[in-house]
């Protein structure tokens, strides 16, 4: 082969080899990126997401009140235990329940009643709320049964349920005043005699602790610095009921998730982790 022929052949082979070299370089580069970030895109892609519907509360200015720290920690526990990521969507109760019935996601913190049991599948109880009766300081009364609410106007957050007995007596034994979610605004309605009793749910089991919590809420949510408001209400010593709260969902597509959440709840009870999270804010 002549010298010119050899040179030509060599140039031809170089041209053939260049695309191969480029492909090898790109392959090596992509492999290096995957090795350099093992916990980023690949793990995020594998992590399941679950839409979680949570009640929206607003202050007097109409601003959404952030989810309380201990509830955030509780949700973090479930995310970590189940290796999932919650997509949190917050709505007022009425809209939340409509969206849940339409299969949008799983509700966090729903109590049971006869009507809801026909629609939703419930998890094990996550924790229990004490349902307290709050009155004006100058108009308190002794509470022993639902009959003690006869003829009174009772303030509740719109869309809430406090058990079958309470629901059956709404606007029968007593009148119901449906409120927005702002507890500060509700307390002012109570003190201004627009209702006789305000219902307030919380995990605290002592009335004096609940009073201190409501004072803190009033200070945080209210634009007024009137200290007389803080002494204008009283929490009755006996809770109306103890209300267990659950995850709940409508539709068979969530059955497996409810099963997994049940396993996480039972594990959290056994280890004491759920109790430690909830007690930390008391």
NUBAFI-88940 format. One line per field, with one value per atom (N, C-alpha, C): residue number from 1; residue in three letters; chain; atom name; x, y, z. Coordinates in steps of 0.2 Angstrom, whole numbers. Layout:
num = [NUM	...]
residu = [ala	...]
chaine = [A	...]
atome = [CA	...]
x = [X	...]
y = [Y	...]
z = [Z	...]
***
This chain:
num = [1	1	1	2	2	2	3	3	3	4	4	4	5	5	5	6	6	6	7	7	7	8	8	8	9	9	9	10	10	10	11	11	11	12	12	12	13	13	13	14	14	14	15	15	15	16	16	16	17	17	17	18	18	18	19	19	19	20	20	20	21	21	21	22	22	22	23	23	23	24	24	24	25	25	25	26	26	26	27	27	27	28	28	28	29	29	29	30	30	30	31	31	31	32	32	32	33	33	33	34	34	34	35	35	35	36	36	36	37	37	37	38	38	38	39	39	39	40	40	40	41	41	41	42	42	42	43	43	43	44	44	44	45	45	45	46	46	46	47	47	47	48	48	48	49	49	49	50	50	50	51	51	51	52	52	52	53	53	53	54	54	54	55	55	55	56	56	56	57	57	57	58	58	58	59	59	59	60	60	60	61	61	61	62	62	62	63	63	63	64	64	64	65	65	65	66	66	66	67	67	67	68	68	68	69	69	69	70	70	70	71	71	71	72	72	72	73	73	73	74	74	74	75	75	75	76	76	76	77	77	77	78	78	78	79	79	79	80	80	80	81	81	81	82	82	82	83	83	83	84	84	84	85	85	85	86	86	86	87	87	87	88	88	88	89	89	89	90	90	90	91	91	91	92	92	92	93	93	93	94	94	94	95	95	95	96	96	96	97	97	97	98	98	98	99	99	99	100	100	100	101	101	101	102	102	102	103	103	103	104	104	104	105	105	105	106	106	106	107	107	107	108	108	108	109	109	109	110	110	110	111	111	111	112	112	112	113	113	113	114	114	114	115	115	115	116	116	116	117	117	117	118	118	118	119	119	119	120	120	120	121	121	121	122	122	122	123	123	123	124	124	124	125	125	125	126	126	126	127	127	127	128	128	128	129	129	129	130	130	130	131	131	131	132	132	132	133	133	133	134	134	134	135	135	135	136	136	136	137	137	137	138	138	138	139	139	139	140	140	140	141	141	141	142	142	142	143	143	143	144	144	144	145	145	145	146	146	146	147	147	147	148	148	148	149	149	149	150	150	150	151	151	151	152	152	152	153	153	153	154	154	154	155	155	155	156	156	156	157	157	157	158	158	158	159	159	159	160	160	160	161	161	161	162	162	162	163	163	163	164	164	164	165	165	165	166	166	166	167	167	167	168	168	168	169	169	169	170	170	170	171	171	171	172	172	172	173	173	173	174	174	174	175	175	175	176	176	176	177	177	177	178	178	178	179	179	179	180	180	180	181	181	181	182	182	182	183	183	183	184	184	184	185	185	185	186	186	186	187	187	187	188	188	188	189	189	189	190	190	190	191	191	191	192	192	192	193	193	193	194	194	194	195	195	195	196	196	196	197	197	197	198	198	198	199	199	199	200	200	200	201	201	201	202	202	202	203	203	203	204	204	204	205	205	205	206	206	206	207	207	207	208	208	208	209	209	209	210	210	210	211	211	211	212	212	212	213	213	213	214	214	214	215	215	215	216	216	216	217	217	217	218	218	218	219	219	219	220	220	220	221	221	221	222	222	222	223	223	223	224	224	224	225	225	225	226	226	226	227	227	227	228	228	228	229	229	229	230	230	230	231	231	231	232	232	232	233	233	233	234	234	234	235	235	235	236	236	236	237	237	237	238	238	238	239	239	239	240	240	240	241	241	241	242	242	242	243	243	243	244	244	244	245	245	245	246	246	246	247	247	247	248	248	248	249	249	249	250	250	250	251	251	251	252	252	252	253	253	253	254	254	254	255	255	255	256	256	256	257	257	257	258	258	258	259	259	259	260	260	260	261	261	261	262	262	262	263	263	263	264	264	264	265	265	265	266	266	266	267	267	267	268	268	268	269	269	269	270	270	270	271	271	271	272	272	272	273	273	273	274	274	274	275	275	275	276	276	276	277	277	277	278	278	278	279	279	279	280	280	280	281	281	281	282	282	282]
residu = [unk	unk	unk	unk	unk	unk	unk	unk	unk	unk	unk	unk	unk	unk	unk	unk	unk	unk	unk	unk	unk	unk	unk	unk	unk	unk	unk	unk	unk	unk	unk	unk	unk	unk	unk	unk	unk	unk	unk	unk	unk	unk	unk	unk	unk	unk	unk	unk	unk	unk	unk	unk	unk	unk	unk	unk	unk	unk	unk	unk	unk	unk	unk	unk	unk	unk	unk	unk	unk	unk	unk	unk	unk	unk	unk	unk	unk	unk	unk	unk	unk	unk	unk	unk	unk	unk	unk	unk	unk	unk	unk	unk	unk	unk	unk	unk	unk	unk	unk	unk	unk	unk	unk	unk	unk	unk	unk	unk	unk	unk	unk	unk	unk	unk	unk	unk	unk	unk	unk	unk	unk	unk	unk	unk	unk	unk	unk	unk	unk	unk	unk	unk	unk	unk	unk	unk	unk	unk	unk	unk	unk	unk	unk	unk	unk	unk	unk	unk	unk	unk	unk	unk	unk	unk	unk	unk	unk	unk	unk	unk	unk	unk	unk	unk	unk	unk	unk	unk	unk	unk	unk	unk	unk	unk	unk	unk	unk	unk	unk	unk	unk	unk	unk	unk	unk	unk	unk	unk	unk	unk	unk	unk	unk	unk	unk	unk	unk	unk	unk	unk	unk	unk	unk	unk	unk	unk	unk	unk	unk	unk	unk	unk	unk	unk	unk	unk	unk	unk	unk	unk	unk	unk	unk	unk	unk	unk	unk	unk	unk	unk	unk	unk	unk	unk	unk	unk	unk	unk	unk	unk	unk	unk	unk	unk	unk	unk	unk	unk	unk	unk	unk	unk	unk	unk	unk	unk	unk	unk	unk	unk	unk	unk	unk	unk	unk	unk	unk	unk	unk	unk	unk	unk	unk	unk	unk	unk	unk	unk	unk	unk	unk	unk	unk	unk	unk	unk	unk	unk	unk	unk	unk	unk	unk	unk	unk	unk	unk	unk	unk	unk	unk	unk	unk	unk	unk	unk	unk	unk	unk	unk	unk	unk	unk	unk	unk	unk	unk	unk	unk	unk	unk	unk	unk	unk	unk	unk	unk	unk	unk	unk	unk	unk	unk	unk	unk	unk	unk	unk	unk	unk	unk	unk	unk	unk	unk	unk	unk	unk	unk	unk	unk	unk	unk	unk	unk	unk	unk	unk	unk	unk	unk	unk	unk	unk	unk	unk	unk	unk	unk	unk	unk	unk	unk	unk	unk	unk	unk	unk	unk	unk	unk	unk	unk	unk	unk	unk	unk	unk	unk	unk	unk	unk	unk	unk	unk	unk	unk	unk	unk	unk	unk	unk	unk	unk	unk	unk	unk	unk	unk	unk	unk	unk	unk	unk	unk	unk	unk	unk	unk	unk	unk	unk	unk	unk	unk	unk	unk	unk	unk	unk	unk	unk	unk	unk	unk	unk	unk	unk	unk	unk	unk	unk	unk	unk	unk	unk	unk	unk	unk	unk	unk	unk	unk	unk	unk	unk	unk	unk	unk	unk	unk	unk	unk	unk	unk	unk	unk	unk	unk	unk	unk	unk	unk	unk	unk	unk	unk	unk	unk	unk	unk	unk	unk	unk	unk	unk	unk	unk	unk	unk	unk	unk	unk	unk	unk	unk	unk	unk	unk	unk	unk	unk	unk	unk	unk	unk	unk	unk	unk	unk	unk	unk	unk	unk	unk	unk	unk	unk	unk	unk	unk	unk	unk	unk	unk	unk	unk	unk	unk	unk	unk	unk	unk	unk	unk	unk	unk	unk	unk	unk	unk	unk	unk	unk	unk	unk	unk	unk	unk	unk	unk	unk	unk	unk	unk	unk	unk	unk	unk	unk	unk	unk	unk	unk	unk	unk	unk	unk	unk	unk	unk	unk	unk	unk	unk	unk	unk	unk	unk	unk	unk	unk	unk	unk	unk	unk	unk	unk	unk	unk	unk	unk	unk	unk	unk	unk	unk	unk	unk	unk	unk	unk	unk	unk	unk	unk	unk	unk	unk	unk	unk	unk	unk	unk	unk	unk	unk	unk	unk	unk	unk	unk	unk	unk	unk	unk	unk	unk	unk	unk	unk	unk	unk	unk	unk	unk	unk	unk	unk	unk	unk	unk	unk	unk	unk	unk	unk	unk	unk	unk	unk	unk	unk	unk	unk	unk	unk	unk	unk	unk	unk	unk	unk	unk	unk	unk	unk	unk	unk	unk	unk	unk	unk	unk	unk	unk	unk	unk	unk	unk	unk	unk	unk	unk	unk	unk	unk	unk	unk	unk	unk	unk	unk	unk	unk	unk	unk	unk	unk	unk	unk	unk	unk	unk	unk	unk	unk	unk	unk	unk	unk	unk	unk	unk	unk	unk	unk	unk	unk	unk	unk	unk	unk	unk	unk	unk	unk	unk	unk	unk	unk	unk	unk	unk	unk	unk	unk	unk	unk	unk	unk	unk	unk	unk	unk	unk	unk	unk	unk	unk	unk	unk	unk	unk	unk	unk	unk	unk	unk	unk	unk	unk	unk	unk	unk	unk	unk	unk	unk	unk	unk	unk	unk	unk	unk	unk	unk	unk	unk	unk	unk	unk	unk	unk	unk	unk	unk	unk	unk	unk	unk	unk	unk	unk	unk	unk	unk	unk	unk	unk	unk	unk	unk	unk	unk	unk	unk	unk	unk	unk	unk	unk	unk	unk	unk	unk	unk	unk	unk	unk	unk	unk	unk	unk	unk	unk	unk	unk	unk	unk	unk	unk	unk	unk	unk	unk	unk	unk	unk	unk	unk	unk	unk	unk	unk	unk]
chaine = [A	A	A	A	A	A	A	A	A	A	A	A	A	A	A	A	A	A	A	A	A	A	A	A	A	A	A	A	A	A	A	A	A	A	A	A	A	A	A	A	A	A	A	A	A	A	A	A	A	A	A	A	A	A	A	A	A	A	A	A	A	A	A	A	A	A	A	A	A	A	A	A	A	A	A	A	A	A	A	A	A	A	A	A	A	A	A	A	A	A	A	A	A	A	A	A	A	A	A	A	A	A	A	A	A	A	A	A	A	A	A	A	A	A	A	A	A	A	A	A	A	A	A	A	A	A	A	A	A	A	A	A	A	A	A	A	A	A	A	A	A	A	A	A	A	A	A	A	A	A	A	A	A	A	A	A	A	A	A	A	A	A	A	A	A	A	A	A	A	A	A	A	A	A	A	A	A	A	A	A	A	A	A	A	A	A	A	A	A	A	A	A	A	A	A	A	A	A	A	A	A	A	A	A	A	A	A	A	A	A	A	A	A	A	A	A	A	A	A	A	A	A	A	A	A	A	A	A	A	A	A	A	A	A	A	A	A	A	A	A	A	A	A	A	A	A	A	A	A	A	A	A	A	A	A	A	A	A	A	A	A	A	A	A	A	A	A	A	A	A	A	A	A	A	A	A	A	A	A	A	A	A	A	A	A	A	A	A	A	A	A	A	A	A	A	A	A	A	A	A	A	A	A	A	A	A	A	A	A	A	A	A	A	A	A	A	A	A	A	A	A	A	A	A	A	A	A	A	A	A	A	A	A	A	A	A	A	A	A	A	A	A	A	A	A	A	A	A	A	A	A	A	A	A	A	A	A	A	A	A	A	A	A	A	A	A	A	A	A	A	A	A	A	A	A	A	A	A	A	A	A	A	A	A	A	A	A	A	A	A	A	A	A	A	A	A	A	A	A	A	A	A	A	A	A	A	A	A	A	A	A	A	A	A	A	A	A	A	A	A	A	A	A	A	A	A	A	A	A	A	A	A	A	A	A	A	A	A	A	A	A	A	A	A	A	A	A	A	A	A	A	A	A	A	A	A	A	A	A	A	A	A	A	A	A	A	A	A	A	A	A	A	A	A	A	A	A	A	A	A	A	A	A	A	A	A	A	A	A	A	A	A	A	A	A	A	A	A	A	A	A	A	A	A	A	A	A	A	A	A	A	A	A	A	A	A	A	A	A	A	A	A	A	A	A	A	A	A	A	A	A	A	A	A	A	A	A	A	A	A	A	A	A	A	A	A	A	A	A	A	A	A	A	A	A	A	A	A	A	A	A	A	A	A	A	A	A	A	A	A	A	A	A	A	A	A	A	A	A	A	A	A	A	A	A	A	A	A	A	A	A	A	A	A	A	A	A	A	A	A	A	A	A	A	A	A	A	A	A	A	A	A	A	A	A	A	A	A	A	A	A	A	A	A	A	A	A	A	A	A	A	A	A	A	A	A	A	A	A	A	A	A	A	A	A	A	A	A	A	A	A	A	A	A	A	A	A	A	A	A	A	A	A	A	A	A	A	A	A	A	A	A	A	A	A	A	A	A	A	A	A	A	A	A	A	A	A	A	A	A	A	A	A	A	A	A	A	A	A	A	A	A	A	A	A	A	A	A	A	A	A	A	A	A	A	A	A	A	A	A	A	A	A	A	A	A	A	A	A	A	A	A	A	A	A	A	A	A	A	A	A	A	A	A	A	A	A	A	A	A	A	A	A	A	A	A	A	A	A	A	A	A	A	A	A	A	A	A	A	A	A	A	A	A	A	A	A	A	A	A	A	A	A	A	A	A	A	A	A	A	A	A	A	A	A	A	A	A	A	A	A	A	A	A	A	A	A	A	A	A	A	A	A	A	A	A	A	A	A	A	A	A	A	A	A	A	A	A	A	A	A	A	A	A	A	A	A	A	A	A	A	A	A	A	A	A]
atome = [N	CA	C	N	CA	C	N	CA	C	N	CA	C	N	CA	C	N	CA	C	N	CA	C	N	CA	C	N	CA	C	N	CA	C	N	CA	C	N	CA	C	N	CA	C	N	CA	C	N	CA	C	N	CA	C	N	CA	C	N	CA	C	N	CA	C	N	CA	C	N	CA	C	N	CA	C	N	CA	C	N	CA	C	N	CA	C	N	CA	C	N	CA	C	N	CA	C	N	CA	C	N	CA	C	N	CA	C	N	CA	C	N	CA	C	N	CA	C	N	CA	C	N	CA	C	N	CA	C	N	CA	C	N	CA	C	N	CA	C	N	CA	C	N	CA	C	N	CA	C	N	CA	C	N	CA	C	N	CA	C	N	CA	C	N	CA	C	N	CA	C	N	CA	C	N	CA	C	N	CA	C	N	CA	C	N	CA	C	N	CA	C	N	CA	C	N	CA	C	N	CA	C	N	CA	C	N	CA	C	N	CA	C	N	CA	C	N	CA	C	N	CA	C	N	CA	C	N	CA	C	N	CA	C	N	CA	C	N	CA	C	N	CA	C	N	CA	C	N	CA	C	N	CA	C	N	CA	C	N	CA	C	N	CA	C	N	CA	C	N	CA	C	N	CA	C	N	CA	C	N	CA	C	N	CA	C	N	CA	C	N	CA	C	N	CA	C	N	CA	C	N	CA	C	N	CA	C	N	CA	C	N	CA	C	N	CA	C	N	CA	C	N	CA	C	N	CA	C	N	CA	C	N	CA	C	N	CA	C	N	CA	C	N	CA	C	N	CA	C	N	CA	C	N	CA	C	N	CA	C	N	CA	C	N	CA	C	N	CA	C	N	CA	C	N	CA	C	N	CA	C	N	CA	C	N	CA	C	N	CA	C	N	CA	C	N	CA	C	N	CA	C	N	CA	C	N	CA	C	N	CA	C	N	CA	C	N	CA	C	N	CA	C	N	CA	C	N	CA	C	N	CA	C	N	CA	C	N	CA	C	N	CA	C	N	CA	C	N	CA	C	N	CA	C	N	CA	C	N	CA	C	N	CA	C	N	CA	C	N	CA	C	N	CA	C	N	CA	C	N	CA	C	N	CA	C	N	CA	C	N	CA	C	N	CA	C	N	CA	C	N	CA	C	N	CA	C	N	CA	C	N	CA	C	N	CA	C	N	CA	C	N	CA	C	N	CA	C	N	CA	C	N	CA	C	N	CA	C	N	CA	C	N	CA	C	N	CA	C	N	CA	C	N	CA	C	N	CA	C	N	CA	C	N	CA	C	N	CA	C	N	CA	C	N	CA	C	N	CA	C	N	CA	C	N	CA	C	N	CA	C	N	CA	C	N	CA	C	N	CA	C	N	CA	C	N	CA	C	N	CA	C	N	CA	C	N	CA	C	N	CA	C	N	CA	C	N	CA	C	N	CA	C	N	CA	C	N	CA	C	N	CA	C	N	CA	C	N	CA	C	N	CA	C	N	CA	C	N	CA	C	N	CA	C	N	CA	C	N	CA	C	N	CA	C	N	CA	C	N	CA	C	N	CA	C	N	CA	C	N	CA	C	N	CA	C	N	CA	C	N	CA	C	N	CA	C	N	CA	C	N	CA	C	N	CA	C	N	CA	C	N	CA	C	N	CA	C	N	CA	C	N	CA	C	N	CA	C	N	CA	C	N	CA	C	N	CA	C	N	CA	C	N	CA	C	N	CA	C	N	CA	C	N	CA	C	N	CA	C	N	CA	C	N	CA	C	N	CA	C	N	CA	C	N	CA	C	N	CA	C	N	CA	C	N	CA	C	N	CA	C	N	CA	C	N	CA	C	N	CA	C	N	CA	C	N	CA	C	N	CA	C	N	CA	C	N	CA	C	N	CA	C	N	CA	C	N	CA	C	N	CA	C	N	CA	C	N	CA	C	N	CA	C	N	CA	C	N	CA	C	N	CA	C	N	CA	C	N	CA	C	N	CA	C	N	CA	C	N	CA	C	N	CA	C	N	CA	C	N	CA	C	N	CA	C	N	CA	C	N	CA	C	N	CA	C	N	CA	C	N	CA	C	N	CA	C	N	CA	C	N	CA	C	N	CA	C	N	CA	C	N	CA	C	N	CA	C	N	CA	C	N	CA	C	N	CA	C	N	CA	C	N	CA	C	N	CA	C	N	CA	C	N	CA	C	N	CA	C	N	CA	C	N	CA	C	N	CA	C	N	CA	C	N	CA	C]
x = [4	0	4	3	7	6	11	11	4	2	-4	-10	-10	-16	-16	-10	-10	-13	-10	-13	-20	-23	-30	-34	-31	-35	-35	-29	-28	-33	-34	-39	-46	-47	-54	-56	-51	-52	-53	-49	-50	-57	-60	-66	-71	-70	-75	-74	-68	-67	-70	-70	-72	-79	-84	-91	-91	-87	-87	-84	-78	-75	-80	-84	-89	-94	-96	-101	-99	-92	-89	-89	-86	-86	-92	-98	-104	-107	-105	-107	-104	-97	-93	-96	-97	-99	-106	-111	-117	-117	-112	-111	-108	-103	-100	-105	-110	-115	-119	-121	-125	-122	-115	-111	-110	-110	-108	-114	-121	-127	-131	-129	-133	-140	-140	-147	-151	-150	-154	-160	-159	-164	-166	-162	-164	-168	-166	-170	-177	-177	-183	-188	-185	-190	-193	-190	-192	-197	-197	-201	-208	-212	-220	-222	-227	-230	-238	-240	-247	-250	-256	-259	-263	-261	-264	-268	-274	-279	-279	-278	-278	-282	-286	-290	-286	-289	-286	-289	-284	-287	-284	-288	-286	-286	-282	-282	-287	-288	-293	-291	-285	-283	-284	-287	-288	-282	-276	-270	-271	-268	-268	-263	-266	-262	-257	-251	-246	-248	-247	-248	-243	-246	-242	-236	-231	-225	-225	-229	-229	-233	-238	-241	-236	-232	-227	-222	-220	-216	-219	-226	-229	-230	-231	-231	-224	-219	-212	-211	-214	-213	-216	-222	-225	-221	-219	-215	-209	-205	-199	-201	-206	-207	-210	-213	-216	-212	-207	-203	-207	-211	-215	-215	-218	-218	-225	-227	-234	-235	-240	-241	-247	-246	-251	-255	-262	-267	-271	-272	-276	-282	-288	-295	-299	-304	-309	-312	-315	-318	-323	-327	-333	-330	-326	-323	-318	-314	-310	-314	-319	-323	-326	-328	-331	-325	-319	-313	-311	-312	-310	-315	-321	-326	-325	-322	-321	-314	-311	-305	-298	-298	-292	-286	-288	-282	-285	-280	-282	-282	-288	-289	-285	-281	-278	-282	-284	-287	-294	-297	-305	-308	-313	-316	-322	-324	-329	-336	-341	-348	-352	-358	-362	-362	-363	-363	-356	-351	-344	-342	-344	-342	-345	-351	-353	-349	-345	-341	-334	-331	-324	-321	-315	-312	-307	-307	-303	-297	-292	-286	-287	-282	-282	-282	-284	-283	-276	-275	-268	-267	-272	-272	-279	-280	-287	-287	-292	-293	-298	-297	-303	-307	-313	-318	-320	-318	-319	-325	-328	-334	-331	-331	-328	-334	-335	-340	-337	-342	-340	-338	-334	-332	-338	-343	-349	-355	-354	-360	-358	-354	-352	-357	-357	-362	-359	-363	-360	-363	-358	-359	-359	-364	-364	-366	-371	-373	-375	-377	-379	-385	-389	-395	-394	-387	-385	-384	-384	-384	-390	-396	-403	-404	-406	-408	-402	-396	-390	-388	-384	-381	-374	-372	-366	-362	-356	-351	-347	-347	-343	-339	-334	-331	-335	-336	-340	-338	-342	-340	-338	-337	-335	-341	-339	-344	-341	-345	-343	-347	-348	-351	-359	-361	-368	-373	-372	-377	-377	-371	-371	-374	-372	-375	-383	-385	-393	-396	-393	-396	-395	-391	-390	-396	-397	-403	-410	-409	-415	-415	-410	-409	-406	-401	-397	-397	-395	-394	-386	-384	-377	-376	-370	-367	-361	-361	-355	-350	-344	-339	-333	-329	-323	-318	-312	-307	-303	-304	-300	-302	-298	-300	-300	-296	-296	-303	-305	-311	-317	-317	-322	-323	-317	-317	-320	-319	-322	-329	-331	-339	-342	-338	-341	-341	-336	-336	-341	-342	-347	-354	-355	-362	-365	-361	-364	-365	-363	-364	-363	-366	-366	-360	-358	-353	-349	-342	-338	-335	-335	-332	-325	-320	-313	-310	-307	-304	-296	-293	-286	-284	-278	-275	-274	-274	-273	-279	-277	-282	-284	-281	-283	-286	-291	-295	-290	-286	-282	-277	-274	-269	-272	-279	-282	-283	-285	-286	-280	-274	-268	-266	-268	-267	-271	-278	-282	-280	-277	-274	-268	-264	-258	-261	-266	-269	-272	-276	-279	-274	-268	-263	-260	-259	-255	-260	-266	-271	-274	-275	-279	-274	-277	-274	-275	-279	-281	-276	-274	-270	-274	-281	-286	-285	-282	-281	-287	-293	-299	-302	-300	-302	-300	-293	-290	-293	-297	-300	-308	-310	-317	-320	-316	-319	-316	-319	-318	-319	-314	-315	-318	-324	-327	-323	-323	-319	-319	-325	-327	-327	-323	-324	-330	-333	-339	-338	-333	-331	-324	-321	-315	-315	-312	-313	-307	-307	-302	-301	-295	-294	-290	-291	-289	-287	-283	-283	-289	-292	-298	-298	-301	-301	-307	-309	-315	-312	-314	-312	-307	-308	-303	-296	-294	-287	-283	-286	-282	-282	-285	-285	-278	-273	-267	-263	-264	-261	-264	-270	-273	-270	-269	-265	-258	-255	-248	-248	-252	-253	-255	-259	-261	-254	-250	-244	-239	-239	-235	-237	-244	-247	-246	-247	-246	-238	-234	-227	-225	-228	-227	-229	-235	-238	-233	-231	-226	-220	-217	-210	-211	-217	-218	-217	-215	-213	-218	-224	-230	-231	-231	-233	-227	-221	-215	-216	-218	-219	-225	-230	-236	-235	-232	-231	-226	-221	-216	-219	-225	-228	-232	-233	-238	-234]
y = [-6	0	6	11	17	21	26	30	34	37	41	37	30	26	25	24	22	28	34	40	41	40	41	36	29	24	26	29	31	37	42	47	44	39	37	33	29	26	31	36	41	44	45	48	43	37	31	31	32	32	38	43	49	49	47	46	41	36	31	34	38	41	46	49	54	50	45	41	38	36	33	38	44	50	52	52	54	48	42	37	37	38	39	45	51	56	55	52	51	46	41	36	40	44	48	52	55	59	55	49	45	43	41	39	45	51	57	59	57	60	54	49	43	44	49	50	55	58	63	61	61	60	53	48	41	39	42	40	44	50	54	51	48	45	39	35	29	31	37	38	39	35	36	43	46	52	50	53	52	59	60	67	66	71	71	77	77	82	84	90	93	99	100	105	112	117	124	128	131	136	143	148	155	159	164	169	175	180	185	189	189	193	189	183	178	174	175	171	164	159	152	151	148	147	141	141	135	129	123	117	117	115	115	110	112	109	101	100	93	89	92	88	87	92	92	86	85	80	73	73	67	65	69	68	66	69	67	59	57	51	46	47	43	43	48	49	44	45	41	34	32	25	21	25	22	23	28	30	33	38	41	49	52	60	62	65	68	74	75	81	84	89	91	97	96	100	102	109	111	115	113	115	117	121	121	114	113	106	104	108	106	104	109	107	101	101	95	88	88	82	80	85	84	82	85	82	75	74	67	62	63	59	58	63	62	59	56	52	56	62	67	64	62	60	57	56	53	59	59	64	63	68	67	70	66	69	69	64	63	59	61	57	53	48	43	46	45	45	40	39	34	36	42	44	43	45	44	37	33	26	23	26	23	25	30	33	31	32	32	25	23	18	22	20	23	19	22	19	18	15	15	22	23	30	32	38	41	44	48	50	53	55	57	64	68	75	75	79	80	86	85	91	95	101	105	110	112	117	124	129	135	140	144	148	155	160	166	165	169	169	170	174	176	172	167	163	156	153	146	142	136	131	124	120	113	109	105	101	93	89	82	78	81	77	82	80	84	88	86	90	96	97	104	109	107	112	114	112	114	121	123	131	135	132	136	137	142	142	140	135	132	133	136	137	132	130	124	127	124	125	122	126	123	116	111	105	100	102	97	93	87	82	81	80	78	72	68	61	61	55	54	58	57	61	68	71	78	80	77	78	78	73	72	77	81	86	93	94	100	103	110	113	110	105	102	104	101	102	109	111	117	120	126	129	129	128	128	134	137	143	141	140	138	144	142	147	146	151	150	147	145	141	145	152	156	155	152	152	158	163	170	173	173	176	173	166	163	165	165	168	174	179	186	185	181	180	177	173	170	176	180	185	191	192	197	194	188	185	183	182	179	172	169	162	161	155	154	149	145	140	139	139	137	130	126	120	120	117	117	110	108	101	102	98	98	92	90	84	85	91	92	89	86	83	87	93	97	104	106	112	118	118	124	125	119	119	121	120	122	129	132	139	143	141	144	144	138	137	142	143	148	155	157	163	165	159	160	161	157	158	165	167	174	179	179	184	183	177	177	179	177	178	185	188	194	200	205	212	216	214	218	216	221	220	220	220	221	215	215	210	207	211	209	203	202	197	190	190	184	182	186	184	183	184	184	177	172	165	160	154	149	142	138	131	126	123	119	113	111	106	99	98	91	91	88	88	85	87	84	77	76	69	68	62	61	58	62	61	58	51	48	51	52	55	50	49	44	47	43	44	41	44	41	43	38	39	35	38	35	32	26	23	17	12	6	7	13	14	16	17	19	13	8	2	0	0	-3	3	9	14	14	13	13	7	1	-4	-2	1	3	8	13	18	14	9	6	2	-1	-4	1	7	13	15	16	18	13	7	2	1	2	2	8	14	20	20	16	15	11	5	0	3	7	10	16	19	25	32	31	37	42	40	44	48	45	48	53	52	56	63	62	67	72	69	73	76	73	75	81	81	86	94	94	101	103	99	100	104]
z = [0	0	0	-4	-5	2	3	9	9	3	2	4	2	4	11	14	22	26	23	27	26	20	19	24	24	28	36	38	45	46	42	43	43	39	39	45	48	55	60	60	65	65	59	59	62	60	63	71	73	81	85	82	85	88	85	88	93	93	98	104	103	109	113	109	112	116	113	116	123	123	129	134	132	137	140	136	139	144	142	146	153	153	159	163	160	163	167	163	167	172	172	177	183	182	187	191	187	191	195	193	197	203	203	208	213	210	215	219	216	220	221	225	226	230	233	237	235	229	226	222	215	210	210	211	211	217	223	229	229	227	226	222	216	211	214	219	222	227	230	236	234	238	236	239	236	238	240	245	247	249	246	247	254	258	265	266	268	268	276	277	284	285	290	291	291	288	288	293	297	302	300	301	300	306	306	312	310	314	313	306	304	298	292	293	287	285	289	287	289	285	287	293	299	304	303	304	303	306	304	307	313	319	325	325	329	328	330	335	337	331	328	322	316	315	310	312	318	320	319	321	320	313	308	301	299	302	300	302	308	310	305	303	298	291	289	283	283	289	290	291	294	296	289	285	279	273	273	268	262	264	260	260	256	257	256	261	261	257	253	249	253	257	262	258	258	256	261	263	268	266	269	267	273	273	278	278	284	285	280	279	274	267	264	258	258	264	265	264	268	267	261	257	250	246	246	242	244	251	253	250	250	247	240	236	229	228	233	232	232	234	233	237	243	247	254	258	265	270	274	279	285	288	295	300	305	311	311	308	308	313	316	321	318	322	319	321	317	318	314	315	311	304	302	295	291	295	292	291	295	295	289	286	280	273	274	269	269	275	275	278	277	280	285	291	296	298	300	303	310	314	321	323	330	332	333	331	331	338	340	347	349	355	357	359	357	359	365	369	374	372	372	369	375	375	381	380	385	384	388	384	386	387	393	394	396	396	399	406	409	416	421	419	423	421	417	415	414	419	419	422	420	423	424	428	429	423	420	415	417	416	418	412	408	402	397	391	385	387	392	394	397	400	402	397	391	385	383	386	384	383	377	377	375	375	374	367	365	359	359	355	356	349	350	345	343	336	334	327	325	319	314	308	303	300	300	297	302	308	313	316	319	322	329	334	340	343	338	340	339	338	336	341	348	352	351	351	350	343	338	331	331	335	334	338	342	346	344	338	335	333	335	334	336	341	344	351	355	362	363	358	359	351	351	344	343	337	335	331	333	330	326	319	316	314	316	316	311	309	306	310	308	312	317	316	321	328	332	339	343	341	344	342	336	334	338	339	342	349	353	360	360	356	356	355	351	350	356	360	366	371	372	377	375	369	367	367	370	371	364	359	353	353	358	359	367	369	377	378	374	375	368	369	363	364	359	360	357	361	359	360	355	356	357	361	362	366	365	369	376	378	386	390	395	399	405	406	412	410	413	411	412	417	418	413	410	405	398	397	391	392	398	398	397	399	397	390	387	380	376	378	374	375	381	382	377	376	372	365	363	356	355	360	360	359	363	362	355	352	346	340	340	335	335	341	342	340	337	336	342	347	353	358	362	368	375	374	380	384	390	395	398	398	401	397	390	386	389	392	394	401	404	410	409	403	401	400	400	399	404	404	408	405	406	403	409	407	412	414	420	423	420	417	414	407	403	396	393	388	385	383	380	378	376	375	373	366	361	354	351	349	345	338	336	329	325	319	314	307	304	296	294	288	285	278	274	267	264	258	254	248	246	240	242	238	238	237	233	231	237	243	249	254	253	258	260	255	256	261	259	263	270	271	278	282	278	282	284	279	281	287	287	292	299	298	305	308	303	306	309	306	309	315	316	322	328	326	331	333	328	330	334	333	337	344	345	351	355	352	356	358	353	355	359	360	364	360	353	349	349	347	346	352	358	365	366	365	366	362	355	351	353	355	357	364	369	375	375	370	370	369	367	366	372	377	382	388]
***
